[in-house]
Amino acid sequence: MKAIVFHEHGGLEQLQYTDIPKPELLATECMVRVRAVALNGFDPMILQQIPGLKTPLPMIPGGDVAGEIVEIGSDVGADKWAVGQSVLIDPMMHEKGGVLGETVTGGACEYISVPEQNLIAIPDGVSFEDAAALPIAYGTAHRMMLHRGRVSAGDKVLVLGASGGVGSCCIQLAKMVGAEVAACTSSKEKAEKLKALGADHVIDTSSENYVAFIRDLWGKPRVFAESGGADVIVNYNGGDSWTECFRALKREGRLLTCGATNGYDPKTDIRYIWSFEFEILGSNGWNRSDLESLLDLVKDGKIRPALHSVRPLEELPTSLGELIDRKIVGKAILVP
Ligand SMILES: NC(=O)c1ccc[n+]([C@@H]2O[C@H](COP(=O)([O-])OP(=O)(O)OC[C@H]3O[C@@H](n4cnc5c(N)ncnc54)[C@H](OP(=O)(O)O)[C@@H]3O)[C@@H](O)[C@H]2O)c1
């Protein structure tokens, strides 16, 4: 079968579009013909190598996979799954030792064999491309915004780095529940696309200071009054923005994080945390119920995955290059 493979960590030049043997079907697994695979913010990091994370080599990237069942293992209940059924793969593979595309060989290939408990039926009316956009980024956003962050109607929500996979979903979920959303991004073009995705306010951080913008828009946060600033800030950028965003968060505001794109050990300022009584809430991954809810939301037209591009599988290096260069709004999809 055709696959994108890398044998060593490094840059895009390590990626090869090549022929490899089709995977073996284990008795407890189903073989899925991959119809769409999505990239994530972690794909460039894994290609380059994340310190402390053991990636199996050779590695196939791609953690978000949708496709159709072509073969069913002998121990899989025949009443559960059928050949030809459309399925989304939950990338959290506990039996295989981690997340697909991260510590488990991924789905940028024609066929993948996965444990049957990782399969989720795709409802009628949801395309393979839309389904593949969901698990890692949208699943994480779903848990972070609705479960951990309790974002609800009337909340004023600021999303930093909003053009990515997680960010494009945070905007849509916040709007869906009736929040007011301000979205930060690093270019004018991307700001226009975020407006089209539903953001009420967009801030192009290449020319505007987002703290000043929020203080003008929602007022300066006050220690002795529950007024001014955002109720919720979503900050998986980390780095310098970590302490900087404290100045835009309301008293008793919630600061949500699921990552640290620009640095995991930034300086902090504890005075803000106690005097403004911030709630700092971490969120990690998703549950199967997050993915099932997202598929229903897409089916019902309540959210629409932001697809930046849909390209043939062999063009994965081009899409990954765009991700590295921050040229993407939403998700990059590859089709074998
Ligand atoms: N804990 C979990 O389970 C989990 C799951 C998924 C993702 N994450 C984390 O969440 C974060 C976002 O993931 P994602 O998949 O949405 O990534 P993504 O699609 O690459 O989006 C990240 C966004 O962050 C902004 N950004 C700021 N500084 C950047 C930099 N130096 N390089 C690249 N982008 C930068 C960019 O937006 P602008 O150009 O608009 O500023 C970019 O679109 C990552 O840190 C990822 O590791 C965690």
The ligand as an SDF file (V2000), in Angstrom:
LIG
                    3D

 48 52  0  0  0  0  0  0  0  0999 V2000
   -3.4370   18.2150   25.4610 N   0  0  0  0  0  0  0  0  0  0  0  0
   -4.0070   17.7370   24.3760 C   0  0  0  0  0  0  0  0  0  0  0  0
   -4.6610   16.7140   24.4250 O   0  0  0  0  0  0  0  0  0  0  0  0
   -3.8690   18.4720   23.0860 C   0  0  0  0  0  0  0  0  0  0  0  0
   -4.5690   18.0550   21.9540 C   0  0  0  0  0  0  0  0  0  0  0  0
   -4.4670   18.8130   20.7790 C   0  0  0  0  0  0  0  0  0  0  0  0
   -3.6310   19.9230   20.7460 C   0  0  0  0  0  0  0  0  0  0  0  0
   -2.9430   20.2600   21.8610 N   0  0  0  0  0  0  0  0  0  0  0  0
   -2.0540   21.4440   21.8610 C   0  0  0  0  0  0  0  0  0  0  0  0
   -2.8470   22.5610   21.5040 O   0  0  0  0  0  0  0  0  0  0  0  0
   -2.0820   23.4690   20.7260 C   0  0  0  0  0  0  0  0  0  0  0  0
   -2.8030   23.7480   19.4060 C   0  0  0  0  0  0  0  0  0  0  0  0
   -2.8730   22.5380   18.6460 O   0  0  0  0  0  0  0  0  0  0  0  0
   -3.4520   22.5690   17.1550 P   0  0  0  0  0  0  0  0  0  0  0  0
   -3.4830   21.1690   16.6770 O   0  0  0  0  0  0  0  0  0  0  0  0
   -4.6670   23.3910   17.0900 O   0  0  0  0  0  0  0  0  0  0  0  0
   -2.2510   23.3160   16.4180 O   0  0  0  0  0  0  0  0  0  0  0  0
   -2.2640   24.1860   15.0930 P   0  0  0  0  0  0  0  0  0  0  0  0
   -3.3810   23.7330   14.2110 O   0  0  0  0  0  0  0  0  0  0  0  0
   -0.8810   24.1730   14.5720 O   0  0  0  0  0  0  0  0  0  0  0  0
   -2.6230   25.6320   15.6330 O   0  0  0  0  0  0  0  0  0  0  0  0
   -1.8370   26.3010   16.5500 C   0  0  0  0  0  0  0  0  0  0  0  0
   -2.0170   27.8030   16.3490 C   0  0  0  0  0  0  0  0  0  0  0  0
   -1.2160   28.4340   17.3380 O   0  0  0  0  0  0  0  0  0  0  0  0
   -0.7330   29.6650   16.8220 C   0  0  0  0  0  0  0  0  0  0  0  0
    0.6860   29.7890   17.1140 N   0  0  0  0  0  0  0  0  0  0  0  0
    1.2190   30.6310   18.0130 C   0  0  0  0  0  0  0  0  0  0  0  0
    2.5380   30.5190   18.0630 N   0  0  0  0  0  0  0  0  0  0  0  0
    2.8740   29.5790   17.1660 C   0  0  0  0  0  0  0  0  0  0  0  0
    4.1020   29.0090   16.7620 C   0  0  0  0  0  0  0  0  0  0  0  0
    5.2820   29.4090   17.2750 N   0  0  0  0  0  0  0  0  0  0  0  0
    4.0710   28.0480   15.8040 N   0  0  0  0  0  0  0  0  0  0  0  0
    2.9110   27.6430   15.2760 C   0  0  0  0  0  0  0  0  0  0  0  0
    1.7050   28.1450   15.6300 N   0  0  0  0  0  0  0  0  0  0  0  0
    1.6950   29.1080   16.5660 C   0  0  0  0  0  0  0  0  0  0  0  0
   -1.0640   29.6780   15.3350 C   0  0  0  0  0  0  0  0  0  0  0  0
   -2.1600   30.5580   15.1940 O   0  0  0  0  0  0  0  0  0  0  0  0
   -2.0010   32.0800   14.7720 P   0  0  0  0  0  0  0  0  0  0  0  0
   -1.0460   32.1540   13.6220 O   0  0  0  0  0  0  0  0  0  0  0  0
   -3.4140   32.3910   14.4480 O   0  0  0  0  0  0  0  0  0  0  0  0
   -1.5080   32.8150   15.9860 O   0  0  0  0  0  0  0  0  0  0  0  0
   -1.5470   28.2840   15.0110 C   0  0  0  0  0  0  0  0  0  0  0  0
   -2.5850   28.2900   14.0500 O   0  0  0  0  0  0  0  0  0  0  0  0
   -0.7030   22.8400   20.5670 C   0  0  0  0  0  0  0  0  0  0  0  0
    0.1410   23.3460   21.5740 O   0  0  0  0  0  0  0  0  0  0  0  0
   -0.9790   21.3660   20.7940 C   0  0  0  0  0  0  0  0  0  0  0  0
    0.1640   20.6800   21.2620 O   0  0  0  0  0  0  0  0  0  0  0  0
   -3.0420   19.5670   23.0260 C   0  0  0  0  0  0  0  0  0  0  0  0
  1  2  1  0
  2  3  2  0
  2  4  1  0
  4  5  1  0
  4 48  2  0
  5  6  2  0
  6  7  1  0
  7  8  2  0
  8  9  1  0
  8 48  1  0
  9 10  1  0
  9 46  1  0
 10 11  1  0
 11 12  1  0
 11 44  1  0
 12 13  1  0
 13 14  1  0
 14 15  2  0
 14 16  1  0
 14 17  1  0
 17 18  1  0
 18 19  2  0
 18 20  1  0
 18 21  1  0
 21 22  1  0
 22 23  1  0
 23 24  1  0
 23 42  1  0
 24 25  1  0
 25 26  1  0
 25 36  1  0
 26 27  1  0
 26 35  1  0
 27 28  2  0
 28 29  1  0
 29 30  1  0
 29 35  2  0
 30 31  1  0
 30 32  2  0
 32 33  1  0
 33 34  2  0
 34 35  1  0
 36 37  1  0
 36 42  1  0
 37 38  1  0
 38 39  2  0
 38 40  1  0
 38 41  1  0
 42 43  1  0
 44 45  1  0
 44 46  1  0
 46 47  1  0
M  CHG  2   8   1  16  -1
M  END
$$$$
